[in-house]
Protein backbone atom coordinates (compact mmCIF):
# COMPACT_ATOMS: atom_id res chain seq x y z
CA UNK A 1 0.00 0.00 0.00
CA UNK A 2 1.30 3.43 -0.95
CA UNK A 3 1.52 5.99 1.84
CA UNK A 4 1.67 9.76 1.69
CA UNK A 5 2.41 12.18 4.51
CA UNK A 6 1.74 15.85 5.07
CA UNK A 7 3.70 17.44 7.90
CA UNK A 8 3.27 20.78 9.63
CA UNK A 9 5.80 22.34 11.98
CA UNK A 10 4.62 25.28 14.05
CA UNK A 11 7.11 27.52 15.85
CA UNK A 12 5.48 29.28 18.81
CA UNK A 13 6.44 32.38 20.74
CA UNK A 14 6.51 32.56 24.56
CA UNK A 15 2.71 33.05 24.56
CA UNK A 16 2.14 29.98 22.33
CA UNK A 17 1.20 32.13 19.34
CA UNK A 18 2.46 30.82 15.99
CA UNK A 19 5.43 32.78 14.68
CA UNK A 20 6.23 30.50 11.79
CA UNK A 21 4.48 27.60 10.08
CA UNK A 22 6.37 25.19 7.83
CA UNK A 23 4.99 22.33 5.82
CA UNK A 24 6.09 19.54 3.55
CA UNK A 25 4.54 16.51 1.94
CA UNK A 26 5.82 13.35 0.37
CA UNK A 27 3.90 14.13 -2.84
CA UNK A 28 5.33 17.66 -3.30
CA UNK A 29 7.25 17.80 -6.58
CA UNK A 30 10.09 19.95 -5.23
CA UNK A 31 10.45 18.07 -1.94
CA UNK A 32 11.23 21.31 -0.12
CA UNK A 33 9.94 22.51 3.23
CA UNK A 34 7.88 25.65 2.63
CA UNK A 35 6.67 28.45 4.86
CA UNK A 36 3.04 29.44 5.05
CA UNK A 37 1.13 32.04 7.03
CA UNK A 38 -1.96 29.92 7.70
CA UNK A 39 -3.33 26.38 7.72
CA UNK A 40 -6.86 25.08 8.05
CA UNK A 41 -7.33 21.35 8.46
CA UNK A 42 -10.71 19.67 8.88
CA UNK A 43 -11.16 16.06 9.94
CA UNK A 44 -14.43 14.13 9.96
CA UNK A 45 -15.03 12.21 13.18
CA UNK A 46 -17.21 9.29 12.10
CA UNK A 47 -17.99 8.30 15.69
CA UNK A 48 -19.13 11.75 16.86
CA UNK A 49 -20.50 12.68 13.40
CA UNK A 50 -18.86 16.08 13.48
CA UNK A 51 -15.85 17.95 12.20
CA UNK A 52 -12.67 18.55 14.13
CA UNK A 53 -10.75 21.59 12.95
CA UNK A 54 -7.26 22.95 13.28
CA UNK A 55 -6.94 26.60 12.24
CA UNK A 56 -3.60 28.32 12.74
CA UNK A 57 -2.09 31.50 11.40
CA UNK A 58 1.09 33.40 12.16
CA UNK A 59 0.84 36.57 14.15
CA UNK A 60 2.22 38.58 11.21
CA UNK A 61 -0.47 37.44 8.75
CA UNK A 62 -2.43 40.51 7.64
CA UNK A 63 -6.17 40.47 8.40
CA UNK A 64 -7.12 41.10 4.76
CA UNK A 65 -5.10 38.07 3.68
CA UNK A 66 -6.76 35.96 6.40
CA UNK A 67 -10.18 36.93 5.09
CA UNK A 68 -9.16 36.12 1.52
CA UNK A 69 -7.73 32.79 2.68
CA UNK A 70 -11.10 31.77 4.10
CA UNK A 71 -13.00 32.90 1.01
CA UNK A 72 -10.59 30.78 -1.06
CA UNK A 73 -11.19 27.83 1.31
CA UNK A 74 -14.94 28.17 0.81
CA UNK A 75 -14.50 28.30 -2.97
CA UNK A 76 -12.45 25.13 -2.82
CA UNK A 77 -15.20 23.46 -0.81
CA UNK A 78 -17.72 24.41 -3.49
CA UNK A 79 -15.58 22.69 -6.12
CA UNK A 80 -15.03 19.65 -3.93
CA UNK A 81 -18.71 19.18 -3.06
CA UNK A 82 -19.61 19.32 -6.76
CA UNK A 83 -16.85 16.93 -7.79
CA UNK A 84 -17.37 14.46 -4.95
CA UNK A 85 -21.17 14.42 -4.67
CA UNK A 86 -22.48 16.07 -7.83
CA UNK A 87 -24.62 18.39 -5.68
CA UNK A 88 -24.90 21.45 -7.92
CA UNK A 89 -27.23 23.27 -5.53
CA UNK A 90 -24.76 23.20 -2.62
CA UNK A 91 -21.87 24.11 -4.90
CA UNK A 92 -23.75 27.05 -6.40
CA UNK A 93 -24.89 28.33 -3.00
CA UNK A 94 -21.34 28.26 -1.64
CA UNK A 95 -20.02 29.98 -4.78
CA UNK A 96 -22.72 32.65 -4.49
CA UNK A 97 -21.63 33.29 -0.91
CA UNK A 98 -18.01 33.54 -2.07
CA UNK A 99 -18.97 36.15 -4.67
CA UNK A 100 -20.74 38.22 -1.99
CA UNK A 101 -17.73 37.95 0.29
CA UNK A 102 -15.34 38.97 -2.49
CA UNK A 103 -17.46 42.07 -3.11
CA UNK A 104 -17.38 42.81 0.62
CA UNK A 105 -13.59 42.51 0.65
CA UNK A 106 -13.31 44.83 -2.36
CA UNK A 107 -15.45 47.46 -0.61
CA UNK A 108 -13.31 47.10 2.53
CA UNK A 109 -10.13 47.57 0.50
CA UNK A 110 -11.58 50.72 -1.04
CA UNK A 111 -12.41 52.04 2.43
CA UNK A 112 -16.20 51.88 2.08
Backbone as a ProteinNet text record, in pm:
[ID]
protein_1_A
[PRIMARY]
XXXXXXXXXXXXXXXXXXXXXXXXXXXXXXXXXXXXXXXXXXXXXXXXXXXXXXXXXXXXXXXXXXXXXXXXXXXXXXXXXXXXXXXXXXXXXXXXXXXXXXXXXXXXXXXX
[TERTIARY]
83.5	0	88.7	57	129.9	86.2	181.4	151.6	201.2	129.9	167	153.1	244.8	241	242.1	170	173.5	214.7	317.7	370	367.5	325.3	327	416.8	499	580.2	544.6	505.4	462.5	559.6	621.7	710.8	630.7	628.7	548	633.7	574.5	644.2	619.9	664.1	651	505.4	413.5	271	195.8	271	213.5	136.4	178.2	119.6	214.1	158.8	245.8	324.6	455.2	542.6	576.5	585.7	622.9	557.3	506.9	448.4	520.9	569.5	637	560.1	566.6	498.7	575.6	557.3	609.3	519.1	534.5	453.6	533.5	508.6	582.2	548.6	432.1	389.7	428.1	493.2	532.8	641.4	626.5	725.3	866.1	875.5	1009.3	1072.9	991.5	1044.7	1099.8	1070.8	1123.1	1025.1	1077.6	994.2	961.9	832.7	788.3	726.5	734.6	667.5	526.9	437.7	303.8	260.6	163.8	112.8	-8.5	-73.9	-195.8	-222.8	-284.6	-333.2	-473	-552.2	-685.7	-705	-717.9	-732.7	-863.5	-945.5	-1071	-1067.9	-1112.1	-1116.1	-1256.3	-1310.9	-1442.8	-1430.4	-1498.9	-1503.4	-1628.1	-1608.8	-1721.1	-1797.5	-1732.1	-1799.1	-1890	-1836.8	-1913.3	-2002.7	-1976.2	-2049.8	-2037.1	-1912.5	-1885.7	-1745.1	-1713.5	-1585.3	-1493.5	-1371.9	-1267.1	-1182.5	-1147.4	-1074.5	-947.1	-848.1	-725.7	-706.4	-714.6	-693.7	-582.2	-474.9	-360.4	-314.9	-268.3	-208.9	-100.6	-0.8	108.8	62.3	127	83.6	111.6	195.1	221.8	137.4	39.6	-46.7	-146.4	-150.3	-243.4	-389.5	-475.3	-617	-682.1	-649.4	-712.2	-673.8	-551.1	-509.6	-580.5	-603.9	-676.3	-818.2	-882.5	-1018.5	-1019.7	-923.4	-916.2	-889.3	-803.7	-773.1	-901.6	-988	-1110.2	-1210.3	-1214.3	-1299.9	-1248.6	-1117.5	-1059.3	-1090.3	-1084.9	-1118.8	-1263.1	-1353.9	-1494.5	-1511.6	-1442.3	-1449.6	-1400.1	-1295.7	-1245.3	-1345.7	-1416.9	-1520.1	-1632.4	-1667	-1772.2	-1732	-1606.5	-1557.9	-1556.9	-1512.9	-1503.4	-1640.6	-1737	-1870.5	-1932.6	-1907.7	-1960.5	-1893	-1760.8	-1684.7	-1712.3	-1724.6	-1737	-1879.7	-1978.7	-2116.8	-2207.4	-2163.9	-2247.7	-2359.8	-2355.9	-2461.9	-2440.2	-2504.2	-2489.7	-2550.2	-2659.4	-2722.7	-2626.8	-2569.1	-2476.4	-2356.7	-2302.1	-2186.7	-2220	-2334.4	-2375.3	-2398.8	-2462.9	-2489.1	-2359.1	-2263.3	-2134.3	-2062.5	-2064.7	-2001.7	-2068.7	-2201.3	-2272.2	-2227.7	-2212.4	-2162.9	-2022.1	-1938.1	-1801.3	-1802.1	-1888.8	-1897.4	-1938.2	-2033.3	-2073.9	-1958.2	-1885.8	-1773.5	-1660.6	-1636.1	-1533.9	-1572.5	-1699.5	-1745.9	-1728	-1758.4	-1738.4	-1590.9	-1501.8	-1358.9	-1311.1	-1366.5	-1331.3	-1374	-1496.7	-1544.8	-1457.2	-1419.6	-1331.4	-1198.1	-1143.4	-1013.1	-1020.7	-1138.2	-1158.2	-1189.7	-1212.2	-1241.3	-1387.1	-1474.8	-1620.1	-1686.3
-117.2	0	124.6	216.7	343	432.7	505.9	599.3	737.5	837.5	976.3	1051.2	1142.1	1218	1367	1439.1	1584.9	1624.2	1706.6	1744.4	1895.2	1938.6	2078.4	2095.5	2198.6	2234.3	2377.6	2396.5	2528.1	2575.8	2690.3	2752.1	2856.1	2842.2	2927.7	3027.6	3142.6	3238	3201.2	3285	3255.9	3246.3	3308.8	3305.3	3197.7	3106.5	2997.8	3046.6	3159.7	3212.5	3176.8	3122.1	3082.4	3199.9	3181	3278.3	3234.5	3103.8	3049.6	2912.9	2889.7	2759.8	2707.3	2584.4	2519.4	2393.1	2355.8	2233	2163.5	2034.1	1953.9	1832.2	1768.8	1650.9	1559	1432	1334.6	1348.6	1401.6	1413.4	1547.6	1637.1	1765.9	1743.4	1802	1779.6	1828.2	1941.2	1994.9	1935.3	1871.3	1806.8	1902.3	2030.4	2131.4	2161	2203.3	2251.4	2397	2430.1	2564.7	2632.4	2765.2	2844.8	2878.2	2895.3	2944	3031.5	3116.4	3204	3143.7	3044.9	2991.9	2849.9	2770.8	2638.1	2620.8	2545.3	2508.2	2362.4	2279.1	2135.2	2090.9	2020.2	1967.2	1815.1	1752.6	1606.5	1563.2	1464.4	1412.6	1303.5	1321	1221.2	1136.6	1016.5	929.4	881.9	874.6	830.4	941.1	1061.1	1174.9	1239.9	1208.5	1268	1420.4	1464.9	1608.1	1632.1	1756.3	1794.6	1848.9	1800.1	1855	1945.3	2061.8	2159	2204.8	2231.6	2295.1	2417.8	2535.2	2660.5	2736.5	2759.9	2832.3	2937.4	3048.4	3150.4	3220.4	3269.9	3339.5	3478	3528.6	3657.4	3773	3750.2	3857.6	3846.9	3754.8	3744.2	3859.6	3938.7	4051.3	4003.7	4081.1	4046.6	4031.8	4119.8	4110.2	3980.2	3933.8	3806.6	3689.4	3700.8	3595.7	3584	3695.9	3692.8	3630.9	3668.4	3611.5	3461	3420.6	3278.9	3199.2	3250	3176.5	3179.8	3288	3289.6	3185.4	3178.8	3077.8	2936	2915.2	2783.2	2746.9	2841.9	2816.7	2783.2	2858.1	2829.5	2690.1	2648.4	2513	2408.7	2439	2346.4	2334.4	2444.5	2440.9	2347.4	2356.4	2269.2	2122.8	2101.1	1965	1900.8	1975.4	1918	1881.1	1963.5	1931.8	1807.7	1804.2	1692.5	1561	1569.2	1445.7	1395.2	1485.4	1441.9	1473.5	1564.5	1606.8	1700.9	1751.8	1838.8	1981.8	2012.6	2144.5	2255	2225.8	2327.3	2375.5	2280.8	2320.2	2395.4	2346.3	2410.8	2554.4	2572.1	2705.3	2798.7	2749.5	2832.9	2878.7	2789.1	2825.6	2926	2903.1	2997.7	3134.3	3136.8	3264.7	3339.9	3267.8	3329.4	3384.6	3308.3	3354.4	3484	3492.3	3614.7	3733.9	3714.7	3821.9	3863.2	3765	3795.1	3866	3828.5	3897.4	4043	4069.5	4207.4	4284.5	4220.2	4280.9	4316.6	4226.2	4250.8	4364.9	4372.7	4482.8	4616.2	4621.8	4746.3	4783.4	4684.4	4710.2	4767.6	4710.3	4757.5	4900.4	4936.3	5072.3	5170	5118.1	5204.3	5237.9	5160.7	5188	5090
0	0	0	-88.1	-94.7	20.1	76.8	184.4	145.7	191.3	168.7	300.3	325.9	450.8	421.5	505.5	507.1	648.2	658.9	789.9	806.7	926.3	963	1084.3	1082.7	1198	1234.6	1360	1405.4	1512.7	1486.9	1584.9	1661.9	1795.6	1881.5	1957.7	1988.4	2073.9	2219.8	2312.7	2455.8	2500.2	2423.3	2456.1	2376.5	2314	2233	2110.6	2057	1933.6	1819	1709.6	1598.6	1539.9	1533.3	1468.1	1326.5	1309.2	1178.7	1162.3	1041.6	1008.4	885.2	895.2	782.7	747.9	620.8	581.6	471.1	466.7	355.2	337.9	225.7	193.6	103.8	118.8	37.4	-110.3	-144.2	-284.2	-348.1	-273	-330.5	-434.8	-552	-658	-622.7	-551.7	-523.1	-398.5	-313.6	-193.7	-90.1	-103.2	-12	100.8	214.2	323.3	293.3	295.8	262.9	383.6	384.9	486.4	438.8	534.3	505.5	621.3	597.8	702.6	772.8	709.9	769.6	721.7	810	771.9	829.6	758.8	804.8	767.3	868.3	845.8	911.2	835.5	887.9	880.4	986.6	993.6	1033	963.1	995.9	1101.3	1211.9	1318.4	1295.8	1244.7	1210.4	1332.6	1445.7	1568.5	1622.1	1633.9	1686.4	1580.9	1452.5	1340	1340.3	1355.6	1348	1295.6	1276.6	1219.7	1328	1327.5	1413.1	1324.4	1376.7	1294.9	1364.5	1282.9	1328.1	1239	1296.9	1224.1	1292.8	1220.3	1274.4	1174.2	1225.8	1140.3	1220.6	1149.5	1215.9	1257.6	1361.3	1414.6	1319.1	1217.4	1121.4	994	991.8	874.6	876.1	768.2	763.8	764.1	827.1	839.9	703.2	607.8	475.8	405.8	426.5	368.3	436.8	567.9	639.7	584.9	563.3	509.2	369.7	287.1	152	158.1	250.5	268.4	292.5	379.7	409.9	295.5	220	100.7	0.6	-16.8	-106.2	-56.9	75.5	130.7	97.8	113.7	81	-67.1	-153.5	-296.8	-329.9	-262.9	-281.7	-236.5	-127.9	-80.9	-182.8	-246.8	-349.1	-462.6	-505.6	-612.4	-566.9	-444.8	-392.8	-377.2	-324.4	-306.3	-440.5	-543.1	-675.7	-732.3	-723.7	-779.2	-705.1	-572.7	-494.7	-481.5	-487.1	-467.2	-585.7	-671.9	-783	-741.3	-618.4	-568.1	-618.7	-730	-792.4	-706.2	-636.5	-552.6	-444	-369	-262.1	-317.9	-428.3	-489.9	-531	-594.2	-639.8	-521.8	-417.6	-299.8	-234.5	-223.4	-164.2	-254.4	-385	-478.5	-473.5	-461.2	-449.4	-324.2	-214.2	-91.4	-112.8	-180.1	-207.5	-287.7	-386.5	-466.9	-380.8	-289.7	-199.1	-108.7	-59.4	29.4	-44.4	-168.8	-249.4	-268.2	-296.9	-311.5	-180.8	-69.3	62	83	48.7	64.9	-24.6	-145.9	-236.1	-177.2	-122.8	-60.9	57.8	137.9	252.5	207.4	100.2	50	-1.8	-53.1	-104	6.9	128.9	242.8	260.6	197.3	208.1	300.8
[MASK]
++++++++++++++++++++++++++++++++++++++++++++++++++++++++++++++++++++++++++++++++++++++++++++++++++++++++++++++++

